[in-house]
Amino acid sequence: MSTSKTFGNLRRRLAPFIRPVLEKIPPVRYFAVRLLKIKQAGKLHRCGMDFSLPSGDFGVTLEAESTGEYEPVTTDLIQTLLQEGMTFVDVGAHVGLFALPAANWVGPNGRVVAFEPHPDNFAMLQQNSNANELTSIIDANQSAVSDVTATVHLHMSTFNTGDHQLFHQGSRNTIEVQCTTLDAYFSAGEKVDVIKMDVQGAEAAAFRGMRRVLQDNHSVKVIWELSPAQLEDAGSSASELLAWLEEFGFNFTIVDDATGAISAASADEILRACPHDSYVNILCGRDE
């Protein structure tokens, strides 16, 4: 088993136990984050590009520096889906680990649109774009994506820079950020080919806010992170969201970086396969 798969399986089993400890016990969180800041270099070479990563991070940086890569199965799938001249939309772009490689995959005639609401993540997204000479190619937006166009509150994680949330049941500090919908951002009839979305429980709201984009682009592919527990915190559920997507004519494929498997699945099969307190990536498409 590859290092990435081993790490993914361990995280899937241990995260539901470790996350509440880090969230609710400040002394443990303080020393754990300080230790990671000492140990983590904050660097990753990926897809032929050099990335700076946040240190003291139990999310992306921990995976990247533990395995030397990040979600390789999902990455390879996105690369196979993208072709010259396509439009790729990265919702929850973090520091650009998908948006930057996508700029090379769609080429000079393509388009990459990235959304990242947290100011530190967005600054590092711009830093990585500049370091890889992609600033003029990637349309980076410091904004959340949901079903409203307004100023909203972002609930910040103190130990995982990829886990800032629009919807959170618990005690976290918040900041105000701008929020948009994909329907508001893209003009009617505008082409969108592939959407990657990782928004920590706000997926149902974000999908509602892209209803017209999904209707305008029959062949669009959407790769999104399904976390049943986080969807419930946002007032939705995995079963409701999957049923909503089925009404739009989408079929589903599980993209599991923990096992390396990519397999077509029904909504019921996804619900059985995805642990309630963990997550799995889902590919939605209307074509076989």
Secondary structure as UniProt FT lines:
FT   HELIX           3..24
FT   HELIX           26..39
FT   STRAND          43..46
FT   TURN            47..48
FT   STRAND          49..52
FT   TURN            58..59
FT   HELIX           60..67
FT   HELIX           72..81
FT   TURN            84..85
FT   STRAND          87..91
FT   TURN            94..98
FT   HELIX           99..106
FT   TURN            108..109
FT   STRAND          111..115
FT   HELIX           119..131
FT   TURN            132..133
FT   TURN            135..137
FT   STRAND          138..141
FT   STRAND          144..145
FT   STRAND          150..155
FT   TURN            161..162
FT   STRAND          174..180
FT   HELIX           182..185
FT   TURN            188..189
FT   STRAND          194..197
FT   TURN            200..201
FT   HELIX           203..208
FT   TURN            209..210
FT   HELIX           211..216
FT   TURN            218..219
FT   STRAND          221..226
FT   HELIX           228..233
FT   TURN            234..235
FT   HELIX           238..247
FT   TURN            248..249
FT   STRAND          251..256
FT   TURN            257..260
FT   STRAND          261..265
FT   HELIX           267..273
FT   TURN            276..277
FT   STRAND          280..285
//
